[in-house]
Amino acid sequence: MAARNGLHEATPLWYYILKEAQQRGQGERLGPVGATLLASEVPGTFTMADLLRFVGDISPIDGVATV
């Protein structure tokens, strides 16, 4: 599946975060890297979580429900 979608040539960060969650938490929770990147809001900072909230779409995969 990864090669079919070109991920073997240019792998986005979200893929690593999802793969880490799959390997370390059976897909039920984020791993240490994903949790660090998507940590809680801190005034005066702009994180990946803030970007996802701004865009209004946490799903990088078509057909998966978004918030």
DRENNU-207754 format. One record per residue: residue number from 0; y, x, z of N, C-alpha, C in turn; residue in one letter. Coordinates in Angstrom, 3 decimals, always signed. Layout:
<atoms>
ATOM, nr, nyy, nxx, nzz, cayy, caxx, cazz, cyy, cxx, czz, rest
ATOM, NUM, Y, X, Z, Y, X, Z, Y, X, Z, A
...
</atoms>
This chain:
<atoms>
ATOM, nr, nyy, nxx, nzz, cayy, caxx, cazz, cyy, cxx, czz, rest
ATOM, 0, -1.186, +0.812, +0.000, +0.000, +0.000, +0.000, +1.263, +0.865, +0.000, M
ATOM, 1, +1.279, +1.942, +0.775, +2.476, +2.784, +0.854, +2.804, +3.382, -0.517, A
ATOM, 2, +1.806, +3.904, -1.204, +2.038, +4.508, -2.520, +2.484, +3.454, -3.535, A
ATOM, 3, +1.905, +2.284, -3.464, +2.264, +1.208, -4.382, +3.750, +0.851, -4.270, R
ATOM, 4, +4.315, +1.008, -3.082, +5.718, +0.696, -2.853, +6.620, +1.927, -2.890, N
ATOM, 5, +6.082, +3.068, -3.328, +6.884, +4.274, -3.465, +7.167, +5.004, -2.165, G
ATOM, 6, +6.502, +4.623, -1.088, +6.777, +5.239, +0.206, +6.234, +6.661, +0.316, L
ATOM, 7, +5.358, +7.059, -0.583, +4.854, +8.425, -0.557, +5.874, +9.420, -1.113, H
ATOM, 8, +6.910, +8.910, -1.766, +7.948, +9.774, -2.332, +9.241, +9.745, -1.523, E
ATOM, 9, +9.583, +8.611, -0.982, +10.811, +8.460, -0.195, +10.539, +7.427, +0.894, A
ATOM, 10, +10.230, +7.907, +2.082, +9.847, +7.013, +3.162, +11.045, +6.686, +4.042, T
ATOM, 11, +11.418, +5.402, +4.144, +12.558, +5.015, +4.985, +12.211, +5.080, +6.473, P
ATOM, 12, +13.221, +5.234, +7.287, +13.033, +5.339, +8.726, +12.299, +4.139, +9.305, L
ATOM, 13, +12.595, +2.943, +8.810, +11.948, +1.751, +9.375, +10.432, +1.812, +9.245, W
ATOM, 14, +9.923, +2.469, +8.192, +8.474, +2.576, +8.020, +7.866, +3.411, +9.148, Y
ATOM, 15, +8.512, +4.532, +9.478, +8.029, +5.370, +10.570, +8.055, +4.616, +11.894, Y
ATOM, 16, +9.107, +3.842, +12.117, +9.222, +3.075, +13.360, +8.098, +2.048, +13.462, I
ATOM, 17, +7.829, +1.343, +12.348, +6.750, +0.352, +12.358, +5.382, +1.009, +12.504, L
ATOM, 18, +5.185, +2.152, +11.841, +3.906, +2.864, +11.934, +3.669, +3.375, +13.348, K
ATOM, 19, +4.728, +3.894, +13.968, +4.619, +4.349, +15.350, +4.233, +3.183, +16.262, E
ATOM, 20, +4.852, +2.035, +16.062, +4.536, +0.857, +16.869, +3.084, +0.437, +16.657, A
ATOM, 21, +2.618, +0.532, +15.439, +1.229, +0.170, +15.136, +0.257, +1.125, +15.830, Q
ATOM, 22, +0.530, +2.410, +15.775, -0.373, +3.418, +16.324, -0.336, +3.495, +17.854, Q
ATOM, 23, +0.849, +3.369, +18.435, +0.983, +3.563, +19.880, +0.928, +2.266, +20.674, R
ATOM, 24, +1.316, +1.159, +20.064, +1.359, -0.093, +20.819, +0.607, -1.217, +20.151, G
ATOM, 25, -0.310, -0.897, +19.245, -1.083, -1.899, +18.501, -0.176, -2.927, +17.837, Q
ATOM, 26, +1.049, -2.510, +17.485, +1.986, -3.394, +16.804, +2.672, -4.388, +17.711, G
ATOM, 27, +2.389, -4.322, +19.002, +2.949, -5.272, +19.961, +4.293, -4.814, +20.527, E
ATOM, 28, +4.547, -3.500, +20.487, +5.798, -2.967, +21.039, +6.159, -1.681, +20.313, R
ATOM, 29, +7.422, -1.322, +20.410, +7.889, -0.102, +19.780, +7.355, +1.127, +20.510, L
ATOM, 30, +7.245, +2.224, +19.761, +6.898, +3.501, +20.365, +8.160, +4.159, +20.908, G
ATOM, 31, +8.055, +5.396, +21.388, +9.203, +6.053, +21.998, +10.379, +6.277, +21.047, P
ATOM, 32, +10.117, +6.624, +19.806, +11.217, +6.853, +18.862, +11.901, +5.536, +18.517, V
ATOM, 33, +11.122, +4.524, +18.172, +11.699, +3.225, +17.832, +12.465, +2.620, +18.990, G
ATOM, 34, +11.922, +2.738, +20.194, +12.596, +2.191, +21.365, +13.913, +2.909, +21.626, A
ATOM, 35, +13.934, +4.216, +21.419, +15.165, +4.972, +21.616, +16.222, +4.561, +20.608, T
ATOM, 36, +15.828, +4.414, +19.353, +16.777, +4.031, +18.310, +17.298, +2.610, +18.483, L
ATOM, 37, +16.464, +1.728, +18.970, +16.837, +0.326, +19.089, +17.117, -0.080, +20.530, L
ATOM, 38, +17.610, +0.852, +21.309, +17.900, +0.600, +22.720, +19.022, -0.414, +22.870, A
ATOM, 39, +19.268, -0.800, +24.104, +20.266, -1.842, +24.395, +21.674, -1.411, +24.018, S
ATOM, 40, +22.537, -2.418, +23.919, +23.927, -2.201, +23.537, +24.673, -1.369, +24.576, E
ATOM, 41, +25.516, -0.481, +24.107, +26.379, +0.320, +24.968, +27.790, +0.237, +24.399, V
ATOM, 42, +28.748, -0.252, +25.178, +30.124, -0.341, +24.672, +30.616, +1.013, +24.157, P
ATOM, 43, +31.274, +0.976, +23.010, +31.825, +2.190, +22.429, +30.869, +2.954, +21.534, G
ATOM, 44, +29.664, +2.414, +21.330, +28.701, +3.060, +20.436, +28.298, +2.081, +19.341, T
ATOM, 45, +27.735, +2.604, +18.277, +27.215, +1.766, +17.196, +25.832, +2.288, +16.850, F
ATOM, 46, +24.817, +1.504, +17.170, +23.434, +1.929, +17.001, +22.765, +1.192, +15.843, T
ATOM, 47, +21.525, +1.557, +15.576, +20.729, +0.868, +14.566, +20.593, -0.611, +14.927, M
ATOM, 48, +20.418, -0.908, +16.200, +20.316, -2.304, +16.627, +21.599, -3.067, +16.304, A
ATOM, 49, +22.744, -2.416, +16.514, +24.023, -3.047, +16.175, +24.111, -3.312, +14.679, D
ATOM, 50, +23.648, -2.362, +13.882, +23.661, -2.528, +12.427, +22.788, -3.704, +12.015, L
ATOM, 51, +21.611, -3.809, +12.601, +20.707, -4.908, +12.263, +21.288, -6.256, +12.674, L
ATOM, 52, +21.938, -6.298, +13.833, +22.593, -7.541, +14.242, +23.731, -7.894, +13.298, R
ATOM, 53, +24.502, -6.891, +12.865, +25.611, -7.107, +11.947, +25.114, -7.667, +10.620, F
ATOM, 54, +24.037, -7.088, +10.103, +23.473, -7.538, +8.829, +22.805, -8.892, +8.986, V
ATOM, 55, +22.254, -9.157, +10.175, +21.589, -10.431, +10.430, +20.187, -10.498, +9.883, G
ATOM, 56, +19.573, -9.348, +9.648, +18.234, -9.300, +9.060, +17.485, -8.122, +9.658, D
ATOM, 57, +16.477, -8.402, +10.476, +15.731, -7.301, +11.065, +14.454, -6.998, +10.282, I
ATOM, 58, +14.220, -7.695, +9.194, +12.989, -7.500, +8.438, +13.233, -6.719, +7.153, S
ATOM, 59, +12.675, -5.506, +7.065, +12.804, -4.751, +5.825, +11.782, -5.143, +4.777, P
ATOM, 60, +10.889, -6.094, +5.123, +9.799, -6.473, +4.231, +10.019, -7.915, +3.763, I
ATOM, 61, +9.994, -8.139, +2.455, +10.154, -9.489, +1.918, +9.073, -10.416, +2.464, D
ATOM, 62, +9.463, -11.641, +2.758, +8.516, -12.639, +3.199, +8.269, -12.664, +4.697, G
ATOM, 63, +8.883, -11.744, +5.443, +8.703, -11.722, +6.883, +9.912, -12.397, +7.515, V
ATOM, 64, +9.671, -13.242, +8.494, +10.754, -14.000, +9.123, +11.826, -13.076, +9.690, A
ATOM, 65, +13.058, -13.518, +9.604, +14.182, -12.754, +10.132, +14.870, -13.555, +11.226, T
ATOM, 66, +15.769, -12.889, +11.948, +16.501, -13.581, +13.016, +17.865, -13.967, +12.524, V
</atoms>
